[in-house]
Structure formats: structure tokens, C-alpha cells
Amino acid sequence: CAAFGLVQSPSLLVGLWALNGLAQSICYPLHIKVLSSWFPSERRGRAMSLWATSAQVGGVASVALAAWALGAFGWRGAVVVPALVAAVAGLMMAAFLVEEPESVGLANQMALSSSPGSGTSSGEVESYSLGKVLRIPRIASLMVAYFFVKVLRYVLMLWLPFFLVRHCGMSTGLAAMMSCVFDGAGAFGVLATGALSDLVPVFRGRRTLLAAAQCALLAPALFALPAVSAGSNQGAMLIVALVGFLIAGPEAMLGSASAVDCCEAAGRGREAIGPAAGLVNAAGSVGAAMQGTLTACAAAWFGWGSLFKVLGCISALCVPA
């Protein structure tokens, strides 16, 4: 990121931005594997949801930091300053993160121990190819659901302020505040989803059921968003908060605790968690990358006013997945 703010060549900018995306994509699956070792299934939802609020809290904080750096140092500073903060965070993690509880004399909380691979000698663990991960029950459907959830999340995150200004007549400042409301409500949605997935027996180990219920509720909320937002600022704030609350939970759980649940339910060892979480999150990243094209096509074919009906239909597609 820091280098991105220092170069001028378009080809270098593209290459560095791609490298930035690659580096970020590695972090999520690794964090899931670390967290799964520290928390048992009955506390996993709350632990991972608390960790996942970093997406919402960090989103608000990063906008504020980048806005300050933009005013103080120009657009390059808006890239370099957050990169320096990330570098400090990375050094702190390297210095203080304890990956395995066993290394400090504590029990590993995963229900499964590493499973020996077929035909391997004692002490070796099973490796997981792409095909082998896809054969884990429910992983493929989890990938489909996460693809659509990421499409929804990134369309709303990136295009909602534009829609509110352009088609609902809001001021730029008010639309920016709505973006903060969206993220703030999302943080509460993540925490509520994690708590419900742990404390309600029917959802424990099957957090996808909770995510499906949230997506089912999200669909009519998206259908109503344009009309409600155009009616009053108070109504707009309420509907944006509701949408943010409902979408954040599935985004946090499907890519983390639900992937671990699938591995446990299938009797796979700890070594399956990283590849499984990585594959699910890869599907989500494809959805996030494609949202720009999908948004442009939907807006061109159906109009911006109907875009949220399309998003409501996409949300409904997440339910059976």
C-alpha cells in the first residue's frame, strides 16, 4: 500500500494494487484457523463475530483516517498513512500472536485432532487438494451463498451513498453519515449473529440456518429501501440500519465459523480448516470483484430504481444455498 502512494506509472499502480489484494486475501483464512484452536464450538460464534466486527469498525476508522491524511498530505498520504498503521499492526501480530494453545500449555479447543492421511506414516497429517476440499459436505453450497452475500455487501458498501445522493436527493454529508450508520448497525448485527449461533441450540453447528433466515429478512428490506429512503431522512436511517444489521451477520459467519462447522461435521481434521476457509473466502472475493460489473449491468438494464429489487432477488438466492 505504501508503495502504491509513491509511484506514478499506471502499470505499477495496477500491479501494486493486485499485490495488495493478494496479501489481504491470505489473512482471513489464517485468522480463522488460529481462532478455531482457541475457542470450542459452543463459543466459536461469539469469538469469531467479535473478531469480525473489525470489518465494520475498521471501515469507519479507516475512512476517518484516510480523510484526515487526504487533507493533510494529499491523496498519496491517504494511502501511505493507513499503510503505516497496517505495518505497525502486522509487527505487533508477529511479536505477540500465539497461534496454538499447546505452545503455552493450554488445550486445543478444536473438537478434532489432526487426522492422519491415508498411507502416511505416524505423525504426518493429511493434505487437502482443491477437489478434496470441495467434497467436504456443504462447502460448495457455502461458497455459492458467500459469493452472493459478498455481492450484496459490496454493492451496498460502495454504491449506497451514490444512490442516496443521486436518486433520493440527499446531501453528500447526509449520505456519508448513512454509510456510517450502515457499518455501525453491521457491527451490532455481527455480534448478535454470533451470540444467537452459540446460544440457540438449533443454530449451533448449523449457523448457515441463521444466515439463511437473515437473508430471507434482508430481501424485503432491500425491496423497500428506495421508497423508504425517498420518504424521509429518519426512514432512510432506519432502513439502512436494518439492511446493514442483516447483511453483516451472514458475511461474518459464512466465511468463518460456518466453514469450521462443515469440517467438524464431516469429521475432518484441523488441517482441513485453512483450505476450506480459504476456498469459501475465495468465492466471496470473486463476488466482491464482480459487483461493479453486476451493478453497472443491473442499473443499465433495469434502472437504478430497480437495482435494489435485483439485490433483493440475489438475497433470496442465498437462502436455499
C-alpha positions in Angstrom: 0.0 0.0 0.0 2.8 2.5 0.9 4.5 1.9 -2.5 1.1 2.5 -4.2 1.1 6.0 -2.8 4.6 6.7 -4.0 4.6 5.6 -7.7 3.1 7.2 -10.8 3.3 4.5 -13.5 -0.2 3.1 -14.3 1.2 -0.4 -14.7 3.0 -0.2 -11.4 -0.2 1.1 -9.7 -2.2 -1.9 -11.1 0.5 -4.4 -10.1 0.8 -3.0 -6.6 -2.9 -2.9 -6.1 -3.2 -6.5 -7.2 -0.4 -7.4 -4.8 -2.2 -5.6 -2.0 -5.4 -7.7 -2.7 -3.3 -10.9 -2.7 -1.7 -10.0 0.7 -5.1 -9.2 2.3 -6.7 -12.3 1.0 -4.2 -14.5 2.8 -5.0 -13.1 6.2 -8.7 -14.1 6.7 -8.4 -18.0 6.4 -5.3 -18.0 8.6 -7.1 -16.0 11.3 -10.0 -18.4 11.2 -7.7 -21.4 11.7 -6.0 -19.6 14.7 -9.3 -18.7 16.4 -10.7 -22.2 15.9 -7.9 -23.6 18.0 -8.7 -21.3 20.9 -12.5 -21.5 21.2 -14.8 -24.5 21.3 -17.8 -24.9 19.1 -20.2 -23.5 21.7 -18.3 -20.3 21.9 -17.0 -20.1 18.4 -19.7 -17.9 17.0 -19.3 -15.2 19.7 -15.5 -15.2 19.4 -15.4 -15.0 15.6 -18.2 -12.4 15.5 -16.3 -10.2 17.9 -13.2 -10.5 15.7 -15.3 -9.9 12.5 -16.5 -6.5 13.8 -13.1 -5.3 12.7 -14.6 -5.1 9.2 -17.2 -2.5 10.3 -15.2 -0.7 13.0 -12.1 -0.7 10.8 -14.2 0.6 7.9 -15.4 3.6 9.8 -11.9 4.3 11.3 -10.1 3.9 8.0 -12.4 6.4 6.3 -11.8 8.9 9.1 -8.0 8.3 9.0 -7.8 8.5 5.2 -9.9 11.7 5.2 -7.5 13.3 7.7 -4.5 12.2 5.7 -6.0 13.4 2.5 -6.5 16.9 3.9 -3.1 16.9 5.5 -0.9 15.3 2.9 -2.9 14.8 -0.3 -4.1 11.6 -2.0 -0.7 9.9 -1.6 -0.8 10.5 2.1 -4.3 9.0 2.2 -2.7 5.7 1.0 0.6 5.8 2.8 -0.6 6.7 6.3 -3.1 3.8 6.6 -0.3 1.5 5.2 2.0 2.6 8.0 -0.7 1.8 10.6 -1.2 -1.6 9.0 2.6 -2.2 9.1 2.6 -1.5 12.8 -0.3 -3.8 13.4 1.5 -6.5 11.4 4.6 -6.2 13.5 2.6 -6.4 16.7 0.9 -9.5 15.5 4.2 -11.1 14.6 5.5 -10.3 18.0 2.6 -11.2 20.2 0.2 -13.6 18.4 0.2 -17.1 19.9 -1.1 -19.4 17.2 -1.5 -22.7 19.1 -2.8 -23.0 22.7 -0.4 -26.0 23.2 2.6 -23.7 22.9 1.6 -22.0 26.2 0.5 -25.2 28.0 -3.3 -24.9 27.2 -5.6 -27.4 25.5 -6.5 -27.0 21.8 -10.2 -26.3 21.7 -10.9 -27.8 18.3 -13.2 -30.9 18.7 -11.0 -32.7 16.2 -7.3 -33.6 16.3 -5.2 -33.6 13.1 -6.3 -36.6 11.1 -3.6 -38.9 9.7 -3.5 -39.1 5.9 -4.2 -42.3 4.1 -1.0 -44.2 3.6 1.1 -41.8 5.6 3.4 -42.6 8.4 2.7 -41.8 12.0 3.0 -38.1 12.8 2.2 -36.9 9.3 -1.1 -35.2 8.5 -3.4 -35.4 5.6 -3.1 -32.8 2.8 -6.1 -31.3 1.1 -6.3 -30.7 -2.6 -8.9 -28.4 -4.2 -11.0 -31.4 -5.2 -10.8 -32.9 -1.7 -12.0 -29.7 -0.1 -14.9 -29.4 -2.5 -16.0 -32.9 -1.5 -16.5 -31.8 2.1 -20.3 -31.7 2.6 -21.9 -28.3 2.4 -18.6 -26.5 1.3 -19.8 -26.0 -2.3 -23.2 -24.6 -1.2 -21.4 -22.4 1.3 -19.3 -21.0 -1.5 -22.3 -20.2 -3.6 -24.1 -18.4 -0.6 -20.9 -16.5 0.3 -20.5 -15.4 -3.3 -23.9 -13.8 -3.4 -23.6 -12.3 0.2 -20.3 -10.6 -0.9 -22.0 -9.2 -4.0 -24.7 -7.7 -1.8 -22.3 -6.4 0.8 -20.0 -4.6 -1.6 -22.8 -3.2 -3.8 -24.3 -1.6 -0.7 -21.0 -0.5 0.8 -19.7 1.1 -2.4 -22.9 2.3 -4.2 -25.5 3.1 -1.5 -24.2 6.7 -0.8 -24.2 7.4 -4.6 -27.8 6.1 -4.9 -29.0 8.2 -1.9 -27.4 11.4 -3.4 -28.3 10.8 -7.0 -31.8 9.3 -6.7 -33.1 10.2 -3.3 -31.9 13.8 -3.2 -29.7 13.6 -0.1 -26.8 15.9 0.6 -23.4 14.4 0.3 -22.8 14.8 4.0 -26.0 13.0 5.0 -25.3 10.2 2.6 -21.8 9.8 4.1 -23.5 9.6 7.5 -25.8 6.9 6.2 -22.7 4.9 5.2 -21.5 5.1 8.8 -25.0 4.0 10.0 -24.7 1.0 7.7 -21.4 0.0 9.1 -22.3 0.7 12.7 -25.5 -1.3 12.5 -23.5 -4.1 10.8 -21.2 -4.3 13.9 -24.2 -5.0 16.1 -25.6 -7.4 13.5 -22.3 -9.4 13.6 -22.3 -9.6 17.4 -26.0 -10.6 17.5 -25.5 -13.3 14.9 -22.5 -14.8 16.8 -24.5 -14.8 20.1 -27.5 -16.4 18.5 -25.5 -19.0 16.7 -23.9 -20.1 20.1 -26.9 -19.8 22.4 -29.8 -21.1 20.3 -29.4 -24.9 20.1 -30.9 -25.2 16.6 -28.2 -22.9 15.2 -25.2 -24.4 16.9 -23.1 -26.3 14.4 -25.6 -25.2 11.7 -25.0 -21.5 11.5 -26.0 -21.5 7.9 -29.6 -21.8 9.0 -29.3 -18.5 10.9 -27.6 -16.9 7.9 -30.5 -18.1 5.6 -33.1 -16.6 7.9 -31.2 -13.3 7.9 -31.0 -13.3 4.1 -34.7 -14.1 3.9 -35.5 -11.0 6.0 -33.0 -8.9 4.0 -34.8 -9.5 0.7 -38.0 -7.5 1.6 -35.8 -4.8 3.3 -33.9 -4.3 0.1 -37.1 -4.1 -1.9 -38.4 -1.4 0.5 -35.1 0.6 0.7 -35.6 3.0 -2.3 -39.2 4.0 -1.4 -38.5 4.4 2.3 -35.2 6.3 1.7 -37.0 8.8 -0.6 -39.7 9.4 2.0 -37.8 10.9 5.0 -34.4 11.0 6.4 -35.5 9.2 9.6 -37.0 6.4 7.5 -33.8 6.2 5.4 -31.7 5.9 8.5 -33.9 3.1 9.9 -34.0 1.1 6.7 -30.2 1.5 6.1 -29.5 0.4 9.6 -31.8 -2.7 9.2 -30.1 -3.6 5.9 -26.6 -3.2 7.5 -27.6 -5.3 10.5 -29.0 -8.1 8.4 -26.2 -8.4 5.8 -23.2 -8.2 8.2 -24.0 -11.4 10.1 -24.1 -13.8 7.2 -21.0 -12.1 5.8 -19.1 -12.8 9.1 -20.4 -16.3 9.8 -20.4 -18.0 6.4 -16.8 -17.3 5.7 -15.5 -18.2 9.2 -17.4 -20.3 11.8 -19.7 -22.0 9.2 -16.6 -23.3 7.3 -15.2 -24.7 10.5 -18.6 -26.3 11.3 -18.6 -28.0 7.9 -15.1 -29.5 8.6 -16.1 -30.7 12.1 -19.4 -32.2 10.9 -17.6 -34.1 8.2 -15.0 -35.5 10.6 -12.1 -33.7 9.0 -9.0 -32.7 11.0 -7.7 -29.3 11.8 -5.6 -29.2 8.7 -8.8 -29.0 6.6 -9.9 -25.7 8.1 -7.4 -23.5 6.4 -8.1 -24.8 2.8 -11.8 -24.9 3.4 -12.0 -21.3 4.8 -9.7 -20.2 2.0 -11.9 -21.7 -0.7 -15.1 -20.2 0.8 -13.5 -16.8 1.1 -12.1 -17.1 -2.5 -15.7 -17.5 -3.7 -16.7 -14.4 -1.7 -13.8 -12.4 -3.2 -14.9 -13.3 -6.7 -18.4 -11.9 -5.8 -16.8 -8.7 -4.4 -14.7 -8.3 -7.5 -17.7 -8.8 -9.8 -20.1 -6.5 -8.0 -19.0 -3.5 -10.1 -19.9 -5.2 -13.4 -23.1 -6.6 -12.0 -24.2 -3.3 -10.6 -23.5 -1.5 -13.9 -25.4 -4.1 -15.9 -28.4 -4.1 -13.5 -28.5 -0.3 -13.4 -28.3 -0.2 -17.2 -30.9 -2.9 -17.9 -33.4 -2.1 -15.1 -32.6 1.4 -13.9 -31.2 2.5 -10.6 -34.6 2.5 -9.1 -34.9 -1.3 -9.7 -31.4 -2.1 -8.6 -32.5 -2.9 -5.1 -35.2 -5.3 -6.4 -32.4 -7.1 -8.1 -30.4 -7.1 -4.9 -33.5 -8.4 -3.1 -33.7 -11.3 -5.5 -30.0 -12.1 -5.0 -30.6 -12.1 -1.3 -33.4 -14.6 -1.8 -31.0 -16.8 -3.8 -28.7 -17.1 -0.7 -31.5 -18.8 1.3 -31.6 -22.2 -0.5 -27.8 -22.1 -1.0 
